[in-house]
Amino acid sequence: MIKHILVPYDFTKFADLAFEKAVEIAQKFDSKLTLITVIGNDIDTAGMSLQRAQESHDEIERKVRTDLTTQSSKYDGLDISVEIINSPSSSDGILTFAEKNNVDMIVMGSHGRSGFKKLVLGSVASNIVTKSKYPVLIVKSTT
């Protein structure tokens, strides 16, 4: 039984496709969905005071939370929560969350927002598939 599906979401078309597939699965199994975004250390804070750097981080986090909530609100009747994780490694943040929150499956896009793409899978997707102790469904574009 699939009770809890984790969907790493980075606002790309691949993440949209993965979310749609996760919704389809959740509807069939009456599963809880968690949309998760990892905020890394890639925010450029050079020349900012510590206070301004924190404000910048908080602004980004608020925007991401709003966007995730908007995305999840498109599906009435489903139990969808949103989570934001701060981690220098997207894959480590996702896997740590999965372990702490008893997920049954991870559904994610084959590529994400990283500019560098591996030959078959994006680097985050590749790391998740390699390291996860949970089933992982990789959704790719058909075009």
Summary of the structure (lengths in Angstrom):
residues: 143
radius of gyration: 15.3
end to end distance: 31.3
largest distance: 50.7
contacts: 431
relative contact order: 0.23
helix: 42%
strand: 22%
